[in-house]
């Protein structure tokens, strides 16, 4: 017999956490060499109010991000990595210097890869963006 949680969002969040744990384990296994994020446009230097380091070692940096609705972030950089959405939200982002704004509707559990980039993000929805990002340091 399969037990089904009463709240579908709780189930989706639980699945996202399980996936995040598995993704982190895979990243640690595949990591080869260390590098650091010393750029003045590093997201932690540019927007410390939105980003928190929850784990860092020689292989990865894991960030927790909260972007309030109606806000636009300053241009910043991320290392390449995987992100897992923990809430439903709508963002627009663009790669700098000349990228076009692209709209992204994110759902709980959405997981996506991003290459390292200088970009800008704005939360154009009505809900807080809550994401965990696993950045590779190689």
N, C-alpha and C positions, 0 to 999 in steps of 0.2 A: 504494500500500500504506500502510495506517495503522499507525503504531508505537504500541503500547500499553505504558505503563509497567508494570513488574512489581508495583509496590506501589500499590494503589488509593488509599491514603491520601495518598501523595505526589502522585498525579494530582489528587486533590481539593484538596489544599493549593495546588498550582500554579494550579489554576483560580481558587481564592479570591484568590490574589495578583494574577492577571491582572485579575480583576473589580475588586479594590481599586484598582489602578492606573487602570483606566478610570473608576471612580466618582470618584476624586480629580480626574482631568482634567475630568470633567463639572462637578464642584462648582466648580472654579477658573474655568471658562468662565461659569457662571451666577451667580457671586458678584457682588453689586452694591455693597455698602458694608461698612465695618468696624464691629465692636463688640468689646467685650472682656468677659471673664468675671472680674469683680472681686468677685463675691459671696463672702461668708465661707463659704458652703456649697458652693463650687466643689469638685468632686471632687479636684482636685489639692491643695487645702488640707486637705480632710477626710481623704482616704485616700491620701497620697502613696506609701505602700508598695505599693499595687496599680496605680498609674497612672503612665505616663511619657509625656511629650510627645516625639513623634518628628518632628514637623514643625509649624511655626506660622508664619503670615504674616497679612497684613491680611484675608484671605478665610476661612481655615479654621484649625482646630486639629486635628491628628491625634494620637490617643492610642493607646497600647498598654496593654491591661489584662490583668492576671493576678489572678484571684480563687481562692485556694486552696480545696480542698474542705472543707466543714464550717465555713466562716466566714460571718459576717453582717456586711455593711458598715454603717457609720453612715449616717444620712440625708445625702444630698448632691444636688447639681444637675449637670445636663449641659445644654449647648446642644443645639438640634435637630440631628439628623444621621443618618448611615448607619453601621451596624456590620457587620463581617464576622467570622464565627467561624472561628478557626484550629484549634480542637480540638472534640471532642465533650464536652458537659457538660450538667448540669441545674441550672437556677437557679429561684428563686422571687423575684418582685419585686412591689412595691406602690407605687402613687402615693400620696404623702402630701398631706394629713393623714389621710385616712380610707379609702384604697383597700384592697381585699382582696388577699391574696397570690395571685399567679397563677403557675402552674408553666410553665416553658419548657424543652423538651428541644431542645438545639441540636446540629446536626451540622456537620461541617467544610464550609465554603463557604456556610452559611446566611447570608443577608444580609437585614437588616431596617432599617426606618426608625423613629426615635423622635422624638417632639416634645420640646421642652424641658420638663423637669419636675424637681420635687423628689421623690426616690424613695429606696427602700431595696432592697437586693439581698442574697440569701443563696445560696451555692452548696450545694445539698442533695445533690449527686452525690458521686461518688468520684474525679473527675478534675479537674485544674486547668482553670479557664476561661481561655482565651486569645483575646482579641478585639482587633481594630483598629477604632477609632471615628473617623469623620471628622465633626467638628462644624462647622456653618456659623456664621460670625460676623456674620450680618445677620438 
